[in-house]
Amino acid sequence: MNALETYLTALGPGMDIIAGCQGMSGSELMDRGAPDAIAADLLLLCESYFGRTKFTRLQRRAIADARRNTHSIATLTALERIVNRAPSKKQAWQLRAECCAMAGSMSHILKHARRRLREMKDDTVSPGVRTYRRPNDYWTLAITGTSSFIADLNAALAATGKQSLEAVEKIFFDQAAAARAEVVTNAIVPLDKFIRIRDGRGDDIELDLTNGATITGTEYLRRVLNDVGFAGDKETGYVTLVHPEEGPVNLYRTARVANDKQRIMAAAENPRCAWPGCNQPADLSQVHHLKAWSNGGETNMKNLVMCCAYHNGVNDDDPNAPPRRGRLERVGGRIVWRPPFTPRE
């Protein structure tokens, strides 16, 4: 048997490969020759098929059927990406079990999975307004309602005599009941890397300058803003001090819940959820402790970052628990995502 035949034969028993990952870490898989991306996929599959779930009957059936049909690791990996988009965990397990029970080619199974996923999403449509955020400048505002309600909206748009987007703008903002969101500025002022940051007292910080002087953050900002001709008052917005190595400057260390200033500063650093690929705005996100409060993490700016509720929940906070989804860390003053198997410093 040559190398190609060995490789193709090994692809077959996908579920047995996943089962063999139980109790292993990403580092151990990589030590055995798995590329980092493959190791991450195997750990996620192992967590799904052999991790804890309340849908144990569907889990057992999916494992048995995948083995019986000898689904390859490639098929199960691609299937998992589709299954994870199901509207609920129960529907995800139903789709997983249904597809594992199917015989046939990988393309046939994935085509069926995509069709069933569309049906699931169609079945879960409910009235409401939803915003779909993308990395570029174009977002989508979707309105779901009864046919008569949507027809009335279309008639109102047509009555303005404008193109569709202009009509929406006219109806939304030319009426007394509607108002544009107030723009609040948040100017970011960088600190020189040679300036040392003290903890400070009360509501301010203290900075040690290279000339031996010690000044407060307020004094430093007054000097910098006067030098650049910045004119404004407390009602025009906010200013965030950012150190090139420490990140946003510390404010408070005494409370588990971030105060308003800390939230504003964290949002200045990450206007969206810091998790890669997530576009949830900071205004709709939560303040996340990089080192969990329960593990001794402090509520200061070096340890805070904005995360959506979902990624705040799935972040691997516990260093003693098996890694699952990875974690956010601050490295060189910047927030980065670490894969599940990355060693902690």
Phi and psi in degrees as a GROMACS rama.xvg file:
@    title "Ramachandran Plot"
@    xaxis  label "Phi"
@    yaxis  label "Psi"
@TYPE xy
-84.6132  -179.258  ASN-2
-62.4422  -39.2964  ALA-3
-64.5706  -45.8607  LEU-4
-63.1353  -39.6766  GLU-5
-61.9406  -42.8035  THR-6
-64.3012  -47.9927  TYR-7
-65.6896  -36.7714  LEU-8
-65.9043  -38.3367  THR-9
-69.6832  -22.6134  ALA-10
-69.1588  -25.8985  LEU-11
-60.1734  -60.564  GLY-12
-77.706  68.0504  PRO-13
-59.6509  -41.7878  GLY-14
-67.3039  -33.8345  MET-15
-66.9324  -35.5713  ASP-16
-64.2202  -44.1493  ILE-17
-63.7683  -42.6531  ILE-18
-60.4518  -34.7996  ALA-19
-68.5567  -12.7812  GLY-20
-84.704  -6.4977  CYS-21
-60.2578  130.666  GLN-22
82.0274  -1.13857  GLY-23
-99.6536  152.672  MET-24
-100.953  168.001  SER-25
-61.3927  -37.6934  GLY-26
-63.5873  -39.7671  SER-27
-66.452  -39.1219  GLU-28
-65.0299  -39.6763  LEU-29
-68.106  -35.7086  MET-30
-63.0702  -27.5724  ASP-31
-88.4929  3.7403  ARG-32
109.992  0.355073  GLY-33
-77.8097  131.08  ALA-34
-60.2829  155.867  PRO-35
-59.6531  -40.3774  ASP-36
-66.5103  -39.8071  ALA-37
-65.109  -41.2477  ILE-38
-60.5854  -41.6653  ALA-39
-64.0649  -43.2912  ALA-40
-62.378  -42.3618  ASP-41
-63.4451  -40.3133  LEU-42
-66.4824  -39.1682  LEU-43
-66.5954  -40.626  LEU-44
-64.9884  -40.8585  LEU-45
-63.3154  -39.4606  CYS-46
-64.4944  -38.3369  GLU-47
-69.6361  -51.1082  SER-48
-86.0023  -23.7631  TYR-49
-126.303  6.228  PHE-50
-86.6535  -178.44  GLY-51
-77.8778  137.027  ARG-52
-156.641  154.407  THR-53
-85.0802  -4.90999  LYS-54
-101.784  57.2512  PHE-55
-66.2132  -33.9045  THR-56
-64.8645  -45.2012  ARG-57
-66.0427  -34.9348  LEU-58
-64.0768  -47.4071  GLN-59
-62.7424  -41.1401  ARG-60
-65.7866  -41.0408  ARG-61
-62.973  -42.351  ALA-62
-62.6596  -48.0779  ILE-63
-63.6706  -43.516  ALA-64
-69.6391  -36.9533  ASP-65
-63.9914  -37.2776  ALA-66
-69.5126  -42.7362  ARG-67
-62.81  -38.9481  ARG-68
-89.6389  2.17481  ASN-69
46.6405  49.6821  THR-70
-66.5771  135.788  HIS-71
-74.0166  163.733  SER-72
-64.4867  -31.945  ILE-73
-65.8993  -41.4724  ALA-74
-64.0999  -45.7928  THR-75
-67.8202  -34.145  LEU-76
-67.3737  -47.1453  THR-77
-65.7553  -38.224  ALA-78
-62.5698  -39.1159  LEU-79
-62.9258  -35.6476  GLU-80
-65.2165  -33.9281  ARG-81
-75.8246  -45.7257  ILE-82
-59.1171  -37.4556  VAL-83
-67.3759  -8.79547  ASN-84
-96.1338  5.15438  ARG-85
-64.9513  150.918  ALA-86
-62.7175  -27.0766  PRO-87
-144.339  164.525  SER-88
-65.3934  -36.9219  LYS-89
-63.2312  -45.5221  LYS-90
-66.4529  -32.6539  GLN-91
-62.4311  -43.8322  ALA-92
-69.9681  -35.7974  TRP-93
-62.7199  -42.4453  GLN-94
-69.2525  -39.2137  LEU-95
-61.0599  -48.3822  ARG-96
-66.2846  -39.6767  ALA-97
-62.1792  -42.9447  GLU-98
-75.9055  -33.8244  CYS-99
-65.2382  -28.0875  CYS-100
-77.9495  -10.6209  ALA-101
-83.078  142.125  MET-102
-98.4384  162.631  ALA-103
124.033  -174.408  GLY-104
-75.331  164.222  SER-105
-60.8093  -44.7623  MET-106
-63.4758  -37.5451  SER-107
-64.5615  -44.316  HIS-108
-66.8966  -42.9646  ILE-109
-68.618  -36.0735  LEU-110
-62.2737  -42.7791  LYS-111
-63.8443  -41.8869  HIS-112
-62.6982  -41.5972  ALA-113
-66.0235  -39.7407  ARG-114
-64.678  -43.9458  ARG-115
-66.2812  -34.4377  ARG-116
-64.7851  -41.9952  LEU-117
-61.4251  -40.7  ARG-118
-63.9938  -41.5568  GLU-119
-60.9705  -42.783  MET-120
-69.5936  -35.504  LYS-121
-64.1316  -35.8976  ASP-122
-71.6294  -18.6011  ASP-123
-103.876  11.5255  THR-124
-66.3451  132.31  VAL-125
-136.676  153.819  SER-126
-60.0345  144.11  PRO-127
157.478  -177.52  GLY-128
-121.011  128.255  VAL-129
-128.454  145.88  ARG-130
-113.776  126.106  THR-131
-106.839  115.674  TYR-132
-101.437  135.615  ARG-133
-122.505  159.738  ARG-134
-63.7026  -26.255  PRO-135
-86.3479  -165.888  ASN-136
-79.514  -10.1664  ASP-137
-103.044  119.173  TYR-138
-111.026  169.282  TRP-139
-127.154  131.196  THR-140
-107.72  113.129  LEU-141
-107.149  131.055  ALA-142
-115.076  124.203  ILE-143
-116.281  125.456  THR-144
-157.206  -172.345  GLY-145
-66.1061  159.751  THR-146
-60.0858  -38.3574  SER-147
-68.1089  -38.1954  SER-148
-65.6804  -46.1008  PHE-149
-65.568  -37.4672  ILE-150
-62.3504  -40.0067  ALA-151
-64.1701  -39.3252  ASP-152
-62.8485  -44.2552  LEU-153
-62.0553  -39.0305  ASN-154
-64.9468  -39.1271  ALA-155
-65.5538  -37.8071  ALA-156
-66.3244  -43.6854  LEU-157
-64.4763  -31.7483  ALA-158
-67.9356  -18.8503  ALA-159
-75.7614  -17.9874  THR-160
73.956  12.1538  GLY-161
-106.809  166.394  LYS-162
-64.7596  159.256  GLN-163
-53.9065  -50.701  SER-164
-68.484  -38.6333  LEU-165
-63.9334  -36.7929  GLU-166
-64.2962  -42.5894  ALA-167
-61.5223  -44.0654  VAL-168
-62.3536  -41.4036  GLU-169
-63.8811  -45.5484  LYS-170
-67.8099  -39.6465  ILE-171
-70.1104  -44.1052  PHE-172
-111.741  -6.14226  PHE-173
-91.4276  -1.09394  ASP-174
-98.3822  149.961  GLN-175
-65.4592  -27.3344  ALA-176
-76.782  -17.7184  ALA-177
-106.444  143.773  ALA-178
-141.849  142.333  ALA-179
-71.2573  150.858  ARG-180
-64.1703  136.609  ALA-181
-69.4875  134.166  GLU-182
-89.7831  121.564  VAL-183
-114.396  119.853  VAL-184
-78.4631  151.192  THR-185
-137.403  94.6815  ASN-186
-78.322  135.229  ALA-187
-105.071  118.654  ILE-188
-110.153  117.354  VAL-189
-77.169  141.636  PRO-190
-90.1287  145.733  LEU-191
-64.2606  139.742  ASP-192
-66.483  -15.9908  LYS-193
-85.9931  -6.3097  PHE-194
-81.216  129.853  ILE-195
-95.8413  136.837  ARG-196
-98.257  125.384  ILE-197
-93.7997  167.839  ARG-198
-68.1224  -33.4143  ASP-199
80.076  -175.752  GLY-200
-132.497  146.407  ARG-201
58.0851  -121.696  GLY-202
-98.6334  9.14497  ASP-203
-132.726  175.888  ASP-204
-120.267  167.501  ILE-205
-122.749  143.463  GLU-206
-122.58  132.103  LEU-207
-93.29  117.753  ASP-208
-89.135  163.065  LEU-209
-71.1257  -15.4143  THR-210
-87.8071  6.62274  ASN-211
94.1772  -9.66244  GLY-212
-81.6269  155.648  ALA-213
-122.118  124.575  THR-214
-131.447  161.578  ILE-215
-82.4738  164.253  THR-216
-60.6851  -36.8682  GLY-217
-61.0005  -44.5101  THR-218
-64.1843  -41.2502  GLU-219
-61.5569  -46.041  TYR-220
-62.5579  -41.2356  LEU-221
-59.2889  -41.895  ARG-222
-66.3278  -47.6845  ARG-223
-64.4614  -45.7954  VAL-224
-68.7998  -34.6038  LEU-225
-65.9028  -37.5892  ASN-226
-64.183  -34.5743  ASP-227
-95.7737  3.11919  VAL-228
75.8292  27.368  GLY-229
-74.9723  125.183  PHE-230
-117.655  129.321  ALA-231
178.367  174.652  GLY-232
-133.883  -174.946  ASP-233
-65.637  -15.2365  LYS-234
-90.6759  -8.21954  GLU-235
-84.9642  -17.1428  THR-236
155.962  -150.331  GLY-237
-135.134  164.741  TYR-238
-130.922  131.812  VAL-239
-114.687  126.762  THR-240
-86.4953  128.767  LEU-241
-125.634  124.312  VAL-242
-92.4545  139.096  HIS-243
-63.6281  -20.9284  PRO-244
-112.337  -33.3843  GLU-245
-88.9339  -18.0894  GLU-246
83.8254  -160.19  GLY-247
-55.3829  140.728  PRO-248
-69.8607  141.992  VAL-249
-62.3909  146.307  ASN-250
-118.902  -59.77  LEU-251
-131.9  152.592  TYR-252
-129.436  9.28908  ARG-253
-103.406  -14.0002  THR-254
-120.955  146.825  ALA-255
-71.0922  -37.2377  ARG-256
-89.9037  128.787  VAL-257
-64.5153  139.776  ALA-258
-81.964  178.824  ASN-259
-61.1677  -40.5384  ASP-260
-64.5107  -41.7523  LYS-261
-64.6386  -40.2685  GLN-262
-62.4548  -42.3689  ARG-263
-63.3918  -42.9997  ILE-264
-68.4015  -40.0533  MET-265
-63.6192  -37.3095  ALA-266
-69.5057  -29.7142  ALA-267
-66.8141  -36.7316  ALA-268
-74.4149  -41.6176  GLU-269
-129.405  90.973  ASN-270
-62.596  -18.5804  PRO-271
-125.05  168.295  ARG-272
-49.7538  133.211  CYS-273
-73.9753  -12.0978  ALA-274
-68.22  134.005  TRP-275
-55.54  131.535  PRO-276
85.0743  -5.30505  GLY-277
-93.4279  133.435  CYS-278
-111.32  15.1754  ASN-279
-64.2374  123.938  GLN-280
-63.0616  153.034  PRO-281
-61.5207  -32.6303  ALA-282
-61.9335  -24.3483  ASP-283
-107.741  12.088  LEU-284
-108.039  -179.808  SER-285
-115.436  157.077  GLN-286
-85.94  120.195  VAL-287
-105.35  136.256  HIS-288
-84.636  119.49  HIS-289
-60.3365  -44.9409  LEU-290
-103.796  117.367  LYS-291
-55.0174  143.82  ALA-292
-56.5926  -39.1181  TRP-293
-67.0537  -19.0155  SER-294
-102.717  16.3625  ASN-295
95.4144  6.21186  GLY-296
-68.9392  144.424  GLY-297
-100.031  156.401  GLU-298
-91.9766  70.3914  THR-299
-128.799  166.513  ASN-300
-63.1583  -30.364  MET-301
-64.8165  -23.6337  LYS-302
-106.84  8.94773  ASN-303
-118.121  148.16  LEU-304
-156.322  154.717  VAL-305
-86.8468  131.093  MET-306
-138.638  144.938  CYS-307
-66.4751  163.051  CYS-308
-58.6558  -37.909  ALA-309
-66.1402  -52.0204  TYR-310
-72.1508  -25.834  HIS-311
-63.0753  -35.194  ASN-312
-79.0268  -34.6545  GLY-313
-90.4176  -9.0856  VAL-314
-57.8748  136.513  ASN-315
-75.0872  86.6033  ASP-316
-76.8298  -40.0413  ASP-317
-84.0514  114.24  ASP-318
-68.5334  -15.9353  PRO-319
-96.3331  -5.31969  ASN-320
-93.481  155.079  ALA-321
-60.1356  131.036  PRO-322
-67.9254  140.959  PRO-323
-126.84  -54.3996  ARG-324
-116.01  -3.04401  ARG-325
92.5488  -179.342  GLY-326
-151.442  160.381  ARG-327
-95.647  140.578  LEU-328
-139.909  160.212  GLU-329
-101.929  122.296  ARG-330
-128.399  119.457  VAL-331
59.8126  32.0519  GLY-332
86.8575  -6.09044  GLY-333
-114.215  151.73  ARG-334
-86.452  127.68  ILE-335
-130.372  156.137  VAL-336
-98.6027  131.445  TRP-337
-105.08  129.683  ARG-338
-59.836  161.13  PRO-339
-55.8438  -32.1627  PRO-340
-95.6426  7.50002  PHE-341
-72.6393  127.277  THR-342
-61.6058  145.801  PRO-343
-84.0329  142.371  ARG-344
